[in-house]
Amino acid sequence: MQHGIWILSAAALVLSLVLIGRDPLSRRLTGDKSKKNSQHSIKILPVVFWTICSLLMGVIIIAIVAIVMSEEGASANISAEDIQTWLLEHGMPILLIIVLSFLIYRVISLAIPKLVEKYVQGKVKSRQSKLWYQNRTQTLSAVITTTTGGVIAVIAVFMLMSEFNINIAPLLAGAGVAGVAIGLGAQSLIKDFLSGVFIFLEDHYNKGDVVEIAGRVGTVEEINLRRTVLRDLDGIVYSIPNGEISVSSNYTRDWARVKLDVPVAYGEDLDRVFEILNRVGKELAEDKSFASKIKTPPQVLRVQNFGDSAIDVRMLGDVKPSEQWEVTGELRRRVRKAFDTEKIEIPWPHVKVYFGNEKTESGITITCPSCKALNPGTNKFCASCGYNMEKPGQEGS
């Protein structure tokens, strides 16, 4: 093989053209989906694309190998015997390193979920739900697999560099110096990782939990050592560095609670109100659609507050994780329906409207429609402008 640099350039150029032309070709084929040939081409296009890219990458790797192993550099004349010797001495170990690294990662990625599942299963307490078990297993498996994959990749890269006769000692020394510099300049990043470690070890929350962290409430979609990703009810995604999390509130750990304050009028019989509310909570817990979601039926706890226009009665009940919002909504609906049937009044705030007349120690004062001045109620004419307040439209003399 002569002049490996030209082969490398040609292969790189063809690979670039293939990558650039892939999207236009895909759009052209998908433009007419009615033709059978077009549909067939759409199916085989990814296979052809990756096959061509793999062949070109193989040519590029061989060209790079030929250039690196040559003492003359890019203009070297490489014979077939030289390539064969290099492949036997270095090519096979390189291939072996790549294959073994991939196989080790695949085995670990398959084994870790099972090991984590057994570990978490041994830690499960009677009060902890199946949902927590699943979320904890998925979270730990993802983090451990990702971290292990990164370690394997770093080790494989260093082994490959040694096969290419690249001295890694200076790189390691430089990496140490760079690590110190990065550590001093990226303290927040280190804080994120350390906070992430404690979040995992102390099991603050897992993937799928509904939490409040850093002033945001949402479902945990992703969690790793650096950040936590939440999605709220509006569909907004928040990416929160773990270092900013000082307090985390988990709404779905082990069990949840229904808490509902029901306002009733001051004139109602509280004993009768308690009886109706307890009946509604019991009927809800016995309903087939909600029985599997409720641990203890919602019942009256106490009179919570004497408000301006109502007495607040608090109801509490325990439900399974993530079910408190649906159960609370159904409980509100049934309470309103029961109160309508039993003629129990749910009051609303009253507002007193002032129309301009007010009582004083001397009697009633009247506002003049013309000049807005206040006059005693006995005045027929405005003391300020003389307006006839008994006969609008006439002025006094």
URBEL-V699474 format. One record per residue. N is the residue number from 1. PSI is psi in radians with two decimals (none if undefined). NEAR is the number of other C-alpha atoms within 12 Angstrom. Layout:
BEGIN
n->(N | N)
psi->(PSI | PSI)
near->(NEAR | NEAR)
END
This chain:
BEGIN
n->(1 | 2 | 3 | 4 | 5 | 6 | 7 | 8 | 9 | 10 | 11 | 12 | 13 | 14 | 15 | 16 | 17 | 18 | 19 | 20 | 21 | 22 | 23 | 24 | 25 | 26 | 27 | 28 | 29 | 30 | 31 | 32 | 33 | 34 | 35 | 36 | 37 | 38 | 39 | 40 | 41 | 42 | 43 | 44 | 45 | 46 | 47 | 48 | 49 | 50 | 51 | 52 | 53 | 54 | 55 | 56 | 57 | 58 | 59 | 60 | 61 | 62 | 63 | 64 | 65 | 66 | 67 | 68 | 69 | 70 | 71 | 72 | 73 | 74 | 75 | 76 | 77 | 78 | 79 | 80 | 81 | 82 | 83 | 84 | 85 | 86 | 87 | 88 | 89 | 90 | 91 | 92 | 93 | 94 | 95 | 96 | 97 | 98 | 99 | 100 | 101 | 102 | 103 | 104 | 105 | 106 | 107 | 108 | 109 | 110 | 111 | 112 | 113 | 114 | 115 | 116 | 117 | 118 | 119 | 120 | 121 | 122 | 123 | 124 | 125 | 126 | 127 | 128 | 129 | 130 | 131 | 132 | 133 | 134 | 135 | 136 | 137 | 138 | 139 | 140 | 141 | 142 | 143 | 144 | 145 | 146 | 147 | 148 | 149 | 150 | 151 | 152 | 153 | 154 | 155 | 156 | 157 | 158 | 159 | 160 | 161 | 162 | 163 | 164 | 165 | 166 | 167 | 168 | 169 | 170 | 171 | 172 | 173 | 174 | 175 | 176 | 177 | 178 | 179 | 180 | 181 | 182 | 183 | 184 | 185 | 186 | 187 | 188 | 189 | 190 | 191 | 192 | 193 | 194 | 195 | 196 | 197 | 198 | 199 | 200 | 201 | 202 | 203 | 204 | 205 | 206 | 207 | 208 | 209 | 210 | 211 | 212 | 213 | 214 | 215 | 216 | 217 | 218 | 219 | 220 | 221 | 222 | 223 | 224 | 225 | 226 | 227 | 228 | 229 | 230 | 231 | 232 | 233 | 234 | 235 | 236 | 237 | 238 | 239 | 240 | 241 | 242 | 243 | 244 | 245 | 246 | 247 | 248 | 249 | 250 | 251 | 252 | 253 | 254 | 255 | 256 | 257 | 258 | 259 | 260 | 261 | 262 | 263 | 264 | 265 | 266 | 267 | 268 | 269 | 270 | 271 | 272 | 273 | 274 | 275 | 276 | 277 | 278 | 279 | 280 | 281 | 282 | 283 | 284 | 285 | 286 | 287 | 288 | 289 | 290 | 291 | 292 | 293 | 294 | 295 | 296 | 297 | 298 | 299 | 300 | 301 | 302 | 303 | 304 | 305 | 306 | 307 | 308 | 309 | 310 | 311 | 312 | 313 | 314 | 315 | 316 | 317 | 318 | 319 | 320 | 321 | 322 | 323 | 324 | 325 | 326 | 327 | 328 | 329 | 330 | 331 | 332 | 333 | 334 | 335 | 336 | 337 | 338 | 339 | 340 | 341 | 342 | 343 | 344 | 345 | 346 | 347 | 348 | 349 | 350 | 351 | 352 | 353 | 354 | 355 | 356 | 357 | 358 | 359 | 360 | 361 | 362 | 363 | 364 | 365 | 366 | 367 | 368 | 369 | 370 | 371 | 372 | 373 | 374 | 375 | 376 | 377 | 378 | 379 | 380 | 381 | 382 | 383 | 384 | 385 | 386 | 387 | 388 | 389 | 390 | 391 | 392 | 393 | 394 | 395 | 396 | 397)
psi->(2.13 | 2.55 | 1.18 | -0.44 | -0.58 | -0.68 | -0.74 | -0.77 | -0.76 | -0.78 | -0.71 | -0.66 | -0.79 | -0.72 | -0.70 | -0.73 | -0.67 | -0.78 | -0.69 | -0.67 | -0.07 | -0.89 | -0.81 | -0.69 | -0.70 | -0.75 | -0.62 | -0.67 | -0.62 | -0.12 | -0.62 | 1.62 | -0.07 | -0.47 | 2.40 | -0.68 | -0.66 | -0.74 | -0.69 | -0.68 | -0.63 | -0.65 | -0.70 | -0.20 | -0.82 | -0.65 | -0.80 | -0.72 | -0.89 | -0.51 | -0.82 | -0.76 | -0.67 | -0.74 | -0.76 | -0.69 | -0.65 | -0.75 | -0.73 | -0.74 | -0.75 | -0.71 | -0.73 | -0.72 | -0.75 | -0.67 | -0.76 | -0.71 | -0.17 | 2.43 | -0.42 | -0.20 | -2.52 | -0.44 | 0.30 | 2.66 | 1.98 | 2.24 | 2.89 | -0.58 | -0.65 | -0.73 | -0.72 | -0.75 | -0.76 | -0.69 | -0.66 | -0.68 | -0.64 | -0.61 | -0.78 | -0.79 | -0.66 | -0.81 | -0.70 | -0.71 | -0.78 | -0.82 | -0.81 | -0.69 | -0.75 | -0.76 | -0.71 | -0.74 | -0.72 | -0.75 | -0.75 | -0.72 | -0.46 | -0.57 | -0.60 | -0.80 | -0.66 | -0.72 | -0.74 | -0.67 | -0.74 | -0.70 | -0.82 | -0.64 | -0.60 | -0.35 | -0.13 | 2.31 | 2.84 | -0.53 | -0.19 | 2.47 | 2.95 | -0.58 | -0.77 | -0.72 | -0.80 | -0.79 | -0.74 | -0.72 | -0.80 | -0.72 | -0.90 | -0.70 | -0.77 | -0.78 | -0.81 | -0.73 | -0.78 | -0.79 | -0.77 | -0.71 | -0.69 | -0.72 | -0.78 | -0.71 | -0.73 | -0.79 | -0.74 | -0.69 | -0.76 | -0.67 | -0.68 | -0.66 | -0.65 | -0.58 | -0.48 | 0.26 | 0.61 | 2.15 | 2.01 | -0.16 | -0.86 | -0.61 | -0.72 | -0.71 | -0.75 | -0.65 | -0.63 | -0.78 | -0.76 | -0.62 | -0.70 | -0.78 | -0.76 | -0.67 | -0.65 | -0.61 | -0.25 | 0.93 | -0.58 | -0.63 | -0.73 | -0.67 | -0.68 | -0.79 | -0.75 | -0.72 | -0.67 | -0.66 | -0.80 | -0.56 | -0.71 | -0.78 | -0.70 | -0.05 | 0.98 | -0.79 | 2.91 | 3.02 | 2.29 | -0.25 | 2.65 | 2.06 | 2.87 | 2.01 | 2.45 | 0.64 | 0.14 | 2.46 | 2.30 | -3.12 | 2.34 | 1.97 | -0.53 | 2.51 | 2.30 | -2.98 | -0.32 | -0.63 | 2.89 | 2.32 | 2.15 | 2.65 | 2.16 | -3.05 | -0.41 | -0.02 | 0.08 | 2.33 | 2.24 | 2.24 | 1.93 | 2.08 | 2.43 | -0.46 | -0.34 | -0.04 | 1.83 | -0.59 | 2.31 | 2.31 | 2.07 | 2.05 | -0.16 | 0.57 | 2.06 | -1.01 | 2.93 | 3.03 | 2.40 | 2.18 | 2.03 | 2.16 | 2.06 | 2.06 | 2.36 | 2.73 | 2.68 | -0.42 | -0.04 | 2.69 | 1.97 | -0.61 | -0.72 | -0.67 | -0.76 | -0.74 | -0.75 | -0.78 | -0.75 | -0.63 | -0.72 | -0.76 | -0.70 | -0.74 | -0.64 | -0.73 | -0.44 | -0.13 | 2.38 | -0.55 | -0.38 | -0.13 | -0.65 | -0.23 | -0.29 | 2.26 | -0.86 | 2.35 | 2.46 | 2.21 | 2.82 | 2.27 | -0.88 | 3.02 | 2.00 | -0.64 | 2.55 | 1.78 | -3.09 | -0.61 | 0.11 | 2.81 | 2.18 | 2.16 | 2.16 | 2.35 | 2.46 | 2.60 | 2.57 | 2.39 | 3.04 | 2.78 | 2.44 | 0.05 | -0.08 | -0.56 | -0.75 | -0.75 | -0.70 | -0.73 | -0.73 | -0.63 | -0.73 | -0.80 | -0.77 | -0.62 | -0.78 | -0.75 | -0.73 | -0.69 | -0.65 | -0.69 | -0.72 | 0.07 | 0.70 | 2.23 | 2.26 | 1.79 | 2.91 | 2.79 | 2.38 | 2.50 | 2.27 | 2.16 | 2.26 | 2.17 | 0.04 | -0.35 | 2.40 | 2.66 | 2.44 | -3.07 | -0.52 | -0.03 | -2.55 | 2.38 | 2.54 | 2.42 | 2.25 | 2.21 | -0.36 | -0.97 | 0.01 | 0.29 | 2.60 | 2.37 | 2.61 | 2.63 | -0.33 | -0.21 | 2.34 | -0.57 | 2.61 | 2.29 | -0.26 | -0.82 | -0.12 | 0.22 | 2.36 | 1.83 | -0.25 | -0.64 | 1.56 | 2.46 | -0.20 | 2.38 | 2.55 | 2.79 | none)
near->(26 | 22 | 22 | 31 | 29 | 22 | 27 | 27 | 21 | 19 | 27 | 24 | 19 | 21 | 26 | 17 | 19 | 27 | 20 | 14 | 15 | 22 | 17 | 14 | 20 | 24 | 16 | 17 | 23 | 21 | 15 | 16 | 17 | 12 | 13 | 13 | 15 | 20 | 18 | 17 | 23 | 26 | 17 | 16 | 24 | 19 | 14 | 16 | 25 | 17 | 16 | 22 | 24 | 17 | 19 | 27 | 25 | 19 | 27 | 26 | 25 | 27 | 33 | 28 | 33 | 39 | 31 | 26 | 30 | 25 | 14 | 16 | 19 | 24 | 19 | 21 | 23 | 29 | 18 | 14 | 13 | 23 | 27 | 19 | 17 | 25 | 23 | 16 | 18 | 26 | 24 | 19 | 22 | 27 | 20 | 21 | 25 | 24 | 17 | 21 | 27 | 20 | 17 | 23 | 25 | 19 | 17 | 25 | 25 | 18 | 19 | 29 | 27 | 19 | 20 | 28 | 24 | 19 | 17 | 26 | 21 | 14 | 18 | 20 | 13 | 13 | 17 | 23 | 25 | 21 | 26 | 36 | 33 | 25 | 35 | 39 | 34 | 30 | 36 | 38 | 33 | 28 | 31 | 28 | 29 | 22 | 22 | 25 | 25 | 17 | 17 | 26 | 23 | 17 | 19 | 26 | 20 | 23 | 25 | 25 | 21 | 19 | 28 | 25 | 17 | 17 | 15 | 19 | 14 | 12 | 16 | 15 | 13 | 14 | 15 | 14 | 14 | 16 | 17 | 15 | 13 | 16 | 17 | 14 | 13 | 15 | 16 | 19 | 21 | 24 | 24 | 26 | 26 | 23 | 31 | 32 | 25 | 21 | 31 | 29 | 17 | 13 | 26 | 34 | 44 | 42 | 36 | 32 | 41 | 36 | 32 | 28 | 33 | 23 | 17 | 27 | 28 | 35 | 34 | 37 | 28 | 30 | 40 | 35 | 31 | 29 | 33 | 42 | 33 | 33 | 26 | 23 | 14 | 11 | 12 | 15 | 19 | 26 | 27 | 32 | 29 | 33 | 28 | 25 | 29 | 20 | 18 | 30 | 23 | 28 | 31 | 34 | 33 | 31 | 28 | 31 | 30 | 36 | 28 | 32 | 29 | 39 | 35 | 36 | 25 | 23 | 17 | 22 | 17 | 24 | 15 | 18 | 35 | 29 | 20 | 31 | 40 | 30 | 24 | 29 | 39 | 27 | 25 | 34 | 29 | 19 | 19 | 11 | 14 | 27 | 22 | 19 | 31 | 35 | 29 | 28 | 34 | 41 | 33 | 31 | 22 | 23 | 23 | 20 | 17 | 18 | 19 | 16 | 19 | 25 | 27 | 28 | 34 | 26 | 35 | 31 | 31 | 31 | 33 | 32 | 34 | 30 | 29 | 31 | 24 | 22 | 37 | 33 | 18 | 25 | 37 | 26 | 20 | 27 | 39 | 23 | 19 | 24 | 28 | 14 | 12 | 18 | 19 | 26 | 26 | 27 | 20 | 15 | 13 | 9 | 8 | 6 | 8 | 8 | 8 | 16 | 20 | 18 | 15 | 13 | 8 | 11 | 14 | 17 | 22 | 28 | 26 | 30 | 24 | 22 | 18 | 19 | 21 | 26 | 32 | 24 | 22 | 16 | 22 | 25 | 30 | 31 | 25 | 22 | 22 | 25 | 26 | 23 | 30 | 19 | 15 | 16 | 14 | 17 | 19 | 18 | 11)
END
